[in-house]
Amino acid sequence: MDAERRLRSRGYRLTPQRRAVLEALAGEGGRPLDTSQIHKRVSREFPGIGLATVYRTLELLVELGIALPVHLHEGSRHYELNTGEHRHHLVCLSCGEVQPFRGCDPGELAERVRDESDFLVTSHCLSLFGICGSCRSPGRGR
């Protein structure tokens, strides 16, 4: 994925603020971030950047397919870069750690949903909740 090429093809520039948002997302190694976390990271380079600018940038990146919204069943939406790789997330209910989970065959489920409800599935997201290995280890109380 070439974010600058994709932006330019739709008439947008890769502004320093947009680049900073992309770098914030890329800097987490695939861990989804919520808008306030992204704003905090971008504010280090651009102290005057407003939260509204971060929201608008994320909306644009999602619209262009550069970033993806991630639903972790929390109050705020999270985002990650679209690497072209389909993945889901494992969420620790103890420490809040979010890990990517690869491996999913939605075809059978999509067919079943279509057959049973006449609903055409076009995409999906999956978050699995539990307790991570670190939190379950001896000495952590779980």
C-alpha positions in Angstrom: 0.0 0.0 0.0 1.4 3.4 -1.0 -0.6 5.9 1.0 0.8 8.9 -0.8 -0.1 7.5 -4.2 -3.6 6.6 -3.0 -4.1 10.1 -1.6 -2.9 11.8 -4.7 -5.0 9.6 -7.0 -8.1 11.0 -5.2 -6.9 14.6 -5.2 -5.4 14.8 -1.7 -1.9 15.7 -0.5 0.1 13.8 2.0 0.4 16.7 4.5 2.8 16.5 7.4 -0.2 16.0 9.7 -1.5 13.1 7.7 2.0 11.6 7.5 2.2 11.9 11.3 -1.1 10.0 11.7 0.1 7.3 9.4 3.4 7.1 11.3 1.5 6.8 14.6 -0.5 3.9 13.3 2.5 2.2 11.8 4.6 2.7 15.0 2.4 0.3 17.0 3.3 -2.8 15.0 -0.3 -3.6 14.1 -1.8 -2.8 17.5 -5.0 -0.8 17.0 -5.1 2.7 18.5 -8.1 4.8 19.5 -8.3 8.4 18.4 -7.0 9.9 21.6 -3.9 7.6 21.5 -3.3 8.7 17.9 -3.8 12.4 18.8 -1.3 12.1 21.7 1.3 10.6 19.5 0.8 13.1 16.7 0.8 16.0 19.2 4.4 15.2 20.1 5.4 16.4 16.6 2.5 18.9 16.1 1.6 20.3 19.5 -1.2 22.5 18.1 -3.0 19.8 16.2 -6.6 19.5 17.1 -8.5 16.3 17.8 -10.9 17.2 15.0 -8.0 17.2 12.5 -7.1 13.7 13.7 -10.7 12.5 13.3 -11.0 14.0 9.8 -7.7 12.4 8.8 -8.8 9.0 10.1 -12.1 9.3 8.2 -10.2 10.1 5.0 -7.7 7.3 5.5 -10.6 4.8 6.1 -12.5 6.1 3.1 -9.5 5.6 0.9 -8.8 2.1 2.3 -5.5 3.1 3.9 -6.7 2.6 7.4 -9.3 0.3 8.9 -11.7 0.9 11.8 -11.4 -1.8 14.5 -14.3 -2.5 16.8 -13.1 -3.7 20.2 -16.5 -3.2 21.9 -15.3 -0.2 23.9 -16.5 3.3 24.0 -14.1 4.5 21.3 -13.3 3.2 17.8 -9.8 2.0 17.2 -7.9 2.2 13.9 -5.1 0.3 12.3 -3.2 0.4 8.9 -4.7 -1.6 6.2 -1.9 -4.0 5.4 -4.0 -6.1 3.0 -3.9 -8.9 5.5 -7.2 -10.1 7.0 -7.0 -10.4 10.8 -9.0 -10.2 14.0 -8.0 -9.3 17.6 -7.5 -11.0 20.9 -8.3 -8.6 23.8 -7.1 -9.2 27.3 -9.8 -8.2 29.8 -7.2 -7.9 32.6 -4.5 -5.7 31.1 -6.2 -4.4 27.9 -3.5 -5.8 25.6 -4.7 -6.3 22.0 -3.0 -8.8 19.8 -3.7 -9.6 16.2 -5.1 -13.0 15.4 -4.7 -14.3 11.9 -6.7 -17.1 10.4 -10.3 -16.9 9.5 -12.5 -18.4 6.8 -15.6 -16.3 6.7 -17.0 -18.0 3.6 -19.0 -20.7 5.3 -20.4 -18.3 7.8 -21.3 -15.8 5.1 -23.1 -18.5 3.1 -25.0 -19.6 6.2 -26.1 -16.1 7.0 -27.2 -15.5 3.4 -29.1 -18.8 3.3 -30.8 -18.3 6.7 -31.6 -14.6 6.5 -31.2 -13.4 2.9 -28.5 -11.0 4.2 -25.4 -10.5 2.1 -22.3 -10.2 4.2 -19.8 -7.8 2.7 -17.3 -7.6 5.6 -16.9 -8.6 9.2 -14.7 -8.0 12.3 -14.1 -10.3 15.2 -12.7 -9.6 18.6 -12.1 -12.5 21.1 -12.0 -11.5 24.8 -10.2 -13.4 27.5 -7.1 -13.3 29.7 -3.6 -13.2 28.1 -0.8 -15.5 29.0 1.1 -12.8 30.9 -2.0 -12.1 33.1 -2.6 -15.8 33.7 1.1 -16.5 34.7 1.9 -17.2 38.4 2.3 -14.1 40.5 -0.3 -12.0 38.6 -3.2 -13.3 40.7 -5.0 -15.1 37.8 
